[in-house]
Amino acid sequence: MPTKSKRLPLTVGDEERESLIKIAQSRTAPYRKVRRAQILEQYLIGSNFTDIAAELKTTRRLVYQCVDRALQMGIERALEDMPHTGRSSRIQPEDKAWVIHLACGKPKDFGYAAELWTRQSLAQHIRKHCVNEGHPALSKAVKATVQRILNEQELQPHKVRYYLERRDPEFESKMKEVLLVYREIATTPVEGLKTTTGESLYTVSVDEKPGVQALGLTAPDLPPVAGKHAAHGRDYEYRRLGTVSILAALDLHDGHITARVERRHRSREFIQLLQDLDAYYPEKAMIRIILDNHSAHISKETRNYLASKPNRFCYVHTPKHGSWLNMVETLFSKMAHTFLRHIRVESWNELRERILKGIEEINAAPVVHRWKNFDALEPLDSA
């Protein structure tokens, strides 16, 4: 039978007891603090050290330490960690600097196949080479060690954050040229837009959406069934029937779309789109086209066609890697989220017809697209 402890009982107030019980039952407090609170809670109700250790699956030594600390310094201090002896870390700043140097490189630079480090692979490399490199303190470095060192410098060498390098030295000027066109359209009625010779001026945004896949079903879709299947059922497998390229011109005045759906995107297909625009707009008007720097737009064949139509077309180029400035991209996004979403067809021709049908439906209720942010033009206005 356990002997009765000669230690004095704990004296606590009602609020302190309530706080102790709350910590002992907490699911979010640190584990060590919760365990100490549970020990003191058991001691307060009169349990002996052996029973407390058995109930909480810990050792009598830890129970003694916790209770003695509470008797000496109070419950609040007994729940906290005591200061350590202060032994200095074996890993020195120069060791950490070497780890950072490795993390800022790539595994392939050190003879590995991988492109990026993982914490595990970096720790393995450190343990393998630390002695030869003069950092023996890292001989037992593990993933957690590496993570702590990387966290100090906020490094994440296992991740890639993409960016787009600005390669066009005239990016700013070309962007402003495009935005000036958008602002002119937004502030001037279409009837008021004239060329210097007095002819009407229409502006369209032109681009291509290549590689749209024509996918066919391998089994019929299953319709939704009330109370059983809320969504359509579709077999995971599919048939590849080729790809299409959508060439589209978005009228920035009234939202009308002129489009072609072709198997390829070459100069001849682009010239056919220009011919469609030539047929759609009044004969003597000028058609101002906002477009990117695709080779089909400036090829010899395209230039020959433009030469055959003097004063009919006017190019406004977006900067290189600045196609996001082209308003027609919003149209392609709308297509992707409406009639192209989850589309399945029986043939390439069916996909072509359904895309043209979707464009026809948009033209039945056209939406005028407007650029709303002209902050980049403010320095130009004040100049």
C-alpha positions as CSV (number, residue, x, y, z in Angstrom):
1,M,0.0,0.0,0.0
2,P,1.5,3.4,-1.0
3,T,2.8,5.5,1.9
4,K,1.3,8.9,2.6
5,S,3.3,11.8,1.4
6,K,4.9,14.0,3.9
7,R,4.6,17.0,1.6
8,L,2.3,19.8,2.5
9,P,-1.0,20.2,0.6
10,L,-1.3,22.9,-2.0
11,T,-3.3,26.0,-1.1
12,V,-5.1,27.7,-4.0
13,G,-8.0,30.0,-4.4
14,D,-11.1,29.3,-6.4
15,E,-10.0,31.4,-9.4
16,E,-6.6,29.7,-9.5
17,R,-8.2,26.3,-9.2
18,E,-10.6,27.0,-12.0
19,S,-7.7,28.3,-14.2
20,L,-5.7,25.1,-13.4
21,I,-8.6,22.8,-14.4
22,K,-9.1,24.8,-17.7
23,I,-5.5,24.3,-18.6
24,A,-5.6,20.6,-17.7
25,Q,-8.5,20.2,-20.1
26,S,-7.1,22.4,-22.9
27,R,-6.5,21.0,-26.4
28,T,-4.5,24.0,-27.6
29,A,-2.1,24.7,-24.8
30,P,1.5,23.3,-25.0
31,Y,1.6,19.6,-24.1
32,R,4.1,20.1,-21.2
33,K,1.9,22.8,-19.6
34,V,-1.2,20.6,-19.9
35,R,0.6,17.6,-18.3
36,R,1.8,19.7,-15.4
37,A,-1.7,21.1,-14.8
38,Q,-3.1,17.6,-14.8
39,I,-0.5,16.5,-12.2
40,L,-1.3,19.4,-9.9
41,E,-5.0,18.8,-10.4
42,Q,-4.7,15.2,-9.2
43,Y,-2.5,16.3,-6.3
44,L,-5.1,18.8,-5.2
45,I,-7.8,16.2,-4.9
46,G,-5.6,14.0,-2.7
47,S,-4.1,11.4,-5.1
48,N,-0.7,10.0,-4.2
49,F,2.3,10.2,-6.4
50,T,2.1,6.6,-7.5
51,D,-1.5,6.9,-8.6
52,I,-0.8,10.2,-10.4
53,A,2.1,8.7,-12.3
54,A,0.1,5.6,-13.3
55,E,-3.0,7.7,-14.3
56,L,-1.1,10.1,-16.5
57,K,1.4,7.5,-17.7
58,T,4.5,9.4,-16.6
59,T,7.2,8.9,-14.0
60,R,7.2,9.6,-10.2
61,R,10.2,11.8,-10.6
62,L,8.4,14.2,-12.9
63,V,5.4,14.2,-10.5
64,Y,7.7,15.0,-7.6
65,Q,9.4,17.8,-9.5
66,C,6.1,19.4,-10.5
67,V,4.6,19.3,-7.0
68,D,7.8,20.5,-5.3
69,R,8.0,23.4,-7.7
70,A,4.4,24.4,-7.0
71,L,5.0,24.2,-3.3
72,Q,8.1,26.4,-3.6
73,M,7.1,29.0,-6.2
74,G,3.3,28.6,-6.7
75,I,1.2,27.0,-9.3
76,E,1.6,29.6,-12.0
77,R,5.4,29.2,-12.0
78,A,5.2,25.4,-11.8
79,L,3.4,25.3,-15.1
80,E,6.1,27.1,-17.0
81,D,9.5,25.7,-18.2
82,M,12.5,26.5,-15.9
83,P,15.4,28.4,-17.5
84,H,18.0,26.0,-19.0
85,T,21.6,25.9,-18.0
86,G,22.5,28.0,-21.0
87,R,24.9,25.7,-22.8
88,S,25.9,27.4,-26.1
89,S,24.7,26.0,-29.3
90,R,27.3,23.8,-31.1
91,I,26.2,25.1,-34.5
92,Q,28.0,28.4,-35.1
93,P,27.1,31.2,-37.4
94,E,29.7,30.1,-40.0
95,D,28.0,26.6,-40.0
96,K,24.7,28.3,-40.7
97,A,26.2,30.4,-43.4
98,W,27.4,27.3,-45.2
99,V,23.9,25.7,-45.0
100,I,22.4,28.9,-46.4
101,H,25.0,28.9,-49.2
102,L,24.0,25.3,-50.1
103,A,20.2,26.1,-50.0
104,C,20.7,29.0,-52.4
105,G,22.2,26.7,-55.0
106,K,20.6,23.8,-56.8
107,P,21.2,20.1,-56.3
108,K,22.2,19.7,-59.9
109,D,25.2,22.0,-59.2
110,F,26.5,19.4,-56.7
111,G,26.1,16.4,-59.0
112,Y,22.5,15.3,-58.2
113,A,19.7,14.7,-60.6
114,A,17.1,16.9,-58.8
115,E,16.4,20.5,-59.7
116,L,15.4,21.7,-56.2
117,W,16.4,20.8,-52.7
118,T,14.1,19.1,-50.2
119,R,14.8,19.5,-46.6
120,Q,15.6,15.8,-46.4
121,S,18.0,15.8,-49.4
122,L,19.7,19.0,-48.1
123,A,20.2,17.5,-44.7
124,Q,21.7,14.3,-46.2
125,H,24.1,16.3,-48.3
126,I,25.1,18.4,-45.2
127,R,25.8,15.3,-43.1
128,K,27.8,13.7,-45.9
129,H,30.1,16.7,-46.6
130,C,30.1,18.8,-43.5
131,V,33.4,17.3,-42.0
132,N,35.4,17.8,-45.3
133,E,34.0,21.4,-45.6
134,G,35.0,22.3,-42.0
135,H,31.6,22.2,-40.3
136,P,31.7,19.0,-38.1
137,A,29.0,20.5,-35.8
138,L,26.5,19.7,-38.6
139,S,27.4,16.0,-38.6
140,K,24.0,15.1,-37.0
141,A,21.9,17.7,-38.8
142,V,18.4,16.4,-39.6
143,K,15.4,17.9,-41.4
144,A,14.4,19.9,-38.4
145,T,17.8,21.4,-38.0
146,V,17.9,22.5,-41.6
147,Q,14.4,23.9,-41.3
148,R,15.3,26.0,-38.3
149,I,18.3,27.5,-40.1
150,L,16.3,28.2,-43.2
151,N,13.5,29.8,-41.2
152,E,15.9,32.3,-39.7
153,Q,16.5,33.6,-43.2
154,E,13.0,33.0,-44.5
155,L,14.2,30.7,-47.2
156,Q,12.1,28.0,-49.0
157,P,14.5,26.4,-51.5
158,H,11.9,23.6,-52.2
159,K,9.5,26.1,-53.8
160,V,9.4,27.9,-57.1
161,R,7.8,31.3,-57.5
162,Y,7.3,32.2,-61.1
163,Y,7.9,35.6,-62.6
164,L,8.0,37.1,-66.1
165,E,11.2,38.9,-67.1
166,R,10.5,42.1,-68.9
167,R,12.4,41.8,-72.2
168,D,10.9,44.7,-74.1
169,P,12.9,47.9,-73.6
170,E,9.9,49.8,-74.9
171,F,7.4,48.2,-72.6
172,E,6.3,51.4,-70.8
173,S,5.8,53.4,-74.0
174,K,3.9,50.6,-75.8
175,M,1.7,50.0,-72.7
176,K,0.8,53.7,-72.6
177,E,0.0,53.7,-76.3
178,V,-2.5,50.8,-75.7
179,L,-4.0,52.5,-72.7
180,L,-4.4,55.8,-74.5
181,V,-6.4,53.9,-77.1
182,Y,-8.6,52.4,-74.4
183,R,-9.1,55.8,-72.7
184,E,-10.0,57.4,-76.1
185,I,-12.6,54.7,-76.7
186,A,-14.0,55.0,-73.2
187,T,-14.4,58.8,-73.4
188,T,-15.4,59.3,-77.1
189,P,-18.6,58.0,-78.8
190,V,-17.8,55.8,-81.8
191,E,-19.3,58.4,-84.1
192,G,-16.8,60.9,-82.9
193,L,-13.7,58.7,-83.6
194,K,-12.2,59.9,-86.8
195,T,-8.8,59.6,-88.6
196,T,-6.8,62.7,-89.4
197,T,-8.4,62.6,-92.9
198,G,-11.9,62.5,-91.4
199,E,-12.7,58.9,-92.0
200,S,-14.4,56.8,-89.3
201,L,-12.1,54.8,-87.0
202,Y,-13.0,51.5,-85.5
203,T,-10.9,49.6,-82.9
204,V,-10.8,45.9,-82.5
205,S,-8.7,43.7,-80.1
206,V,-7.3,40.7,-81.9
207,D,-5.6,37.5,-80.6
208,E,-5.6,33.7,-81.0
209,K,-6.4,30.9,-78.6
210,P,-4.5,27.9,-80.0
211,G,-4.5,24.3,-78.9
212,V,-8.2,24.0,-77.9
213,Q,-8.6,20.2,-77.7
214,A,-11.4,18.4,-79.4
215,L,-12.1,15.6,-76.9
216,G,-14.6,12.8,-77.5
217,L,-16.4,10.5,-75.1
218,T,-15.6,6.8,-74.7
219,A,-19.0,6.1,-73.0
220,P,-22.2,8.1,-72.9
221,D,-22.6,10.7,-70.1
222,L,-25.0,9.6,-67.3
223,P,-27.7,12.3,-66.5
224,P,-28.3,13.5,-63.0
225,V,-30.9,11.5,-61.0
226,A,-32.9,13.2,-58.3
227,G,-32.0,11.7,-54.9
228,K,-29.2,9.6,-56.2
229,H,-26.7,11.5,-58.4
230,A,-26.6,15.3,-58.2
231,A,-24.2,15.7,-61.1
232,H,-23.6,14.3,-64.6
233,G,-21.6,11.1,-64.7
234,R,-18.7,10.9,-67.2
235,D,-16.2,8.2,-67.9
236,Y,-12.6,9.3,-67.1
237,E,-11.2,8.1,-70.5
238,Y,-11.6,10.2,-73.6
239,R,-10.6,10.3,-77.3
240,R,-8.4,12.9,-78.8
241,L,-9.8,14.3,-82.0
242,G,-7.3,17.1,-82.7
243,T,-7.0,20.7,-81.8
244,V,-8.4,24.0,-83.0
245,S,-7.2,27.5,-83.0
246,I,-9.7,30.3,-82.3
247,L,-8.8,33.6,-84.1
248,A,-11.0,36.4,-82.7
249,A,-11.4,40.1,-83.1
250,L,-13.4,41.9,-80.4
251,D,-15.0,45.2,-81.3
252,L,-14.2,47.5,-78.4
253,H,-17.1,49.9,-79.3
254,D,-20.1,47.5,-79.3
255,G,-18.7,44.1,-78.2
256,H,-19.2,42.4,-81.6
257,I,-17.0,39.4,-82.3
258,T,-15.5,38.4,-85.6
259,A,-13.9,35.0,-85.4
260,R,-12.6,32.0,-87.2
261,V,-11.9,28.5,-86.0
262,E,-9.1,26.8,-87.9
263,R,-6.8,23.8,-87.6
264,R,-3.7,25.9,-87.6
265,H,-2.6,29.4,-87.0
266,R,-0.5,30.7,-89.8
267,S,-0.3,33.8,-91.9
268,R,-3.0,32.6,-94.3
269,E,-5.5,32.1,-91.4
270,F,-4.7,35.5,-90.0
271,I,-5.1,37.1,-93.4
272,Q,-8.6,35.4,-93.7
273,L,-9.5,37.1,-90.4
274,L,-8.4,40.4,-91.7
275,Q,-10.5,39.8,-94.8
276,D,-13.5,39.1,-92.6
277,L,-12.9,42.4,-90.8
278,D,-12.6,44.2,-94.1
279,A,-15.9,42.8,-95.2
280,Y,-17.7,43.7,-91.9
281,Y,-16.7,47.3,-91.5
282,P,-17.7,50.3,-93.8
283,E,-15.6,50.4,-96.9
284,K,-13.8,53.7,-96.3
285,A,-13.3,53.4,-92.5
286,M,-10.0,52.7,-90.9
287,I,-9.7,49.6,-88.7
288,R,-7.3,50.0,-85.8
289,I,-6.1,46.6,-84.5
290,I,-4.6,46.0,-81.0
291,L,-2.6,42.8,-81.3
292,D,0.6,41.1,-80.1
293,N,3.9,40.4,-81.8
294,H,3.1,37.0,-83.3
295,S,5.0,36.2,-86.4
296,A,1.8,35.7,-88.4
297,H,0.9,39.3,-87.8
298,I,4.0,40.7,-89.4
299,S,5.0,38.0,-91.9
300,K,5.7,38.8,-95.6
301,E,2.4,37.3,-96.7
302,T,0.5,39.5,-94.1
303,R,2.4,42.6,-95.1
304,N,1.6,42.0,-98.8
305,Y,-2.0,41.8,-98.0
306,L,-1.9,45.0,-95.9
307,A,-0.1,46.7,-98.7
308,S,-3.0,45.8,-101.0
309,K,-5.4,47.7,-98.6
310,P,-3.7,51.0,-98.0
311,N,-5.0,53.1,-95.1
312,R,-7.4,50.3,-94.2
313,F,-5.7,48.8,-91.2
314,C,-3.6,50.3,-88.4
315,Y,-1.6,48.2,-85.9
316,V,-1.2,49.0,-82.2
317,H,1.2,46.4,-80.7
318,T,1.1,45.3,-77.1
319,P,4.6,45.0,-75.5
320,K,6.4,41.7,-75.6
321,H,5.1,39.5,-72.8
322,G,2.3,42.0,-72.3
323,S,-0.6,40.2,-74.0
324,W,-2.5,40.7,-70.7
325,L,-3.1,44.2,-72.0
326,N,-5.1,42.9,-74.9
327,M,-8.9,43.1,-74.1
328,V,-9.7,40.1,-76.2
329,E,-8.2,37.9,-73.5
330,T,-11.3,38.6,-71.4
331,L,-13.3,37.1,-74.2
332,F,-11.2,34.0,-74.3
333,S,-11.7,33.7,-70.5
334,K,-15.4,34.0,-70.9
335,M,-15.4,31.2,-73.5
336,A,-13.3,29.0,-71.2
337,H,-15.8,29.4,-68.4
338,T,-19.0,29.0,-70.5
339,F,-19.5,27.0,-73.6
340,L,-15.9,25.5,-73.7
341,R,-16.1,24.2,-70.2
342,H,-16.4,20.4,-70.0
343,I,-17.2,20.3,-73.7
344,R,-17.2,16.8,-75.5
345,V,-17.7,16.3,-79.2
346,E,-18.0,13.5,-81.7
347,S,-15.6,15.1,-84.3
348,W,-13.3,18.0,-84.9
349,N,-16.0,19.7,-87.1
350,E,-18.5,19.5,-84.3
351,L,-16.2,21.4,-82.0
352,R,-15.7,24.0,-84.7
353,E,-19.5,24.4,-85.2
354,R,-20.2,24.6,-81.5
355,I,-17.5,27.3,-81.0
356,L,-19.0,29.3,-83.8
357,K,-22.4,28.8,-82.3
358,G,-21.2,30.0,-78.9
359,I,-19.8,33.1,-80.5
360,E,-23.1,33.7,-82.3
361,E,-24.9,33.5,-79.0
362,I,-22.5,36.1,-77.5
363,N,-23.1,38.4,-80.5
364,A,-26.8,38.1,-80.0
365,A,-26.3,40.0,-76.7
366,P,-22.9,41.6,-76.9
367,V,-21.1,43.0,-74.0
368,V,-18.8,46.1,-74.3
369,H,-15.4,45.5,-72.7
370,R,-13.8,48.5,-71.0
371,W,-10.4,49.0,-69.4
372,K,-10.9,50.7,-66.1
373,N,-7.5,51.3,-64.6
374,F,-5.5,54.1,-66.2
375,D,-3.1,54.8,-63.3
376,A,-0.1,54.1,-65.6
377,L,-1.1,57.2,-67.7
378,E,-1.0,59.7,-64.8
379,P,2.7,60.4,-65.1
380,L,2.1,61.0,-68.9
381,D,-0.7,63.4,-68.2
382,S,1.3,65.5,-65.8
383,A,4.4,65.6,-68.0
